[in-house]
């Protein structure tokens, strides 16, 4: 069971990353989104102004009982911020923000009290188009997915429970896609933990030859396999990928030899003015200071 995963920073820069996913074939996936950001260069969504506020409450107090219904109600190709305030509670649904619904803020009442949870049954082996053969699961759809630029998610825990989950083959935390060497997108996970009491998981599978995922200061339990990354159908192009686990801890981080797909990225590249730091990779154009809400 994969019981804890804290997404401290999730960010893409200057461009949509449709086709990049969080995915796991495990008994439980738990994403605690205290800071979850997605950003692109299409529009500024009205800067610091929130044009519309919507309340979701599964107790009947909000305008909508489900998060997906609130998202669906927003104007397509909107260019002004819409804040969806989600009351505390467990929302049994899968949430998808489609490409035509940018400029959305999903704000929960706190990651301990606002939970999005799906329940998928895993019974037999299937051939899944996006991830190749011999993965187990009814489908690959994640509990939460987002395609457009300019989406902010915070104060929400995202969880998926998979029943009858086999111990192998491993699941995947991410499947990130970059279109080219010049594509500035990627996933950076800072701190948090990957823990569980059975099963096994890889940190990512390459959804394209330029896939880029970095874990920084994350705790890995023994559910993380020694071979932490999978090139999928991009074998022979591993040199183009950027995978790293920097200053991570735990029994899942101590397996030797190191996965050959991992790049030698240092903490200095993730701090200060480093290539993958908050100031350079996340906020190079100062967009964080032009948001209508503060990011904790």
Buried (B, 14 or more C-beta within 10 A) or exposed (E): BBBBBBBBBBBBBBBBBBBBBBBBBBBBBBBBBBBBBBBBBBBBBBEEEBBBEBBBBBEEEBBBBBBBBBBBBBEEEBBBBBBBBBBBBEBEBBBBBBEEBBBBBBBBBEBEBBBBBBEBEBEEEBEBEBBEEEBBBEEBBBBBBBBBBBBBBBBBBBBBBBEEBBEEBBBBBBBBBBBEEEBBBBBBBBBBBBBBEEBBBBBBBBBBBBBBBBBBBBBBBBBBBEBBBBBBBBEEBBEBBBBBBBEBEBEBBEBEEEBEBBEEBEEEBBEEEBEBBBEBBBBEEEBBEEBBEEEE
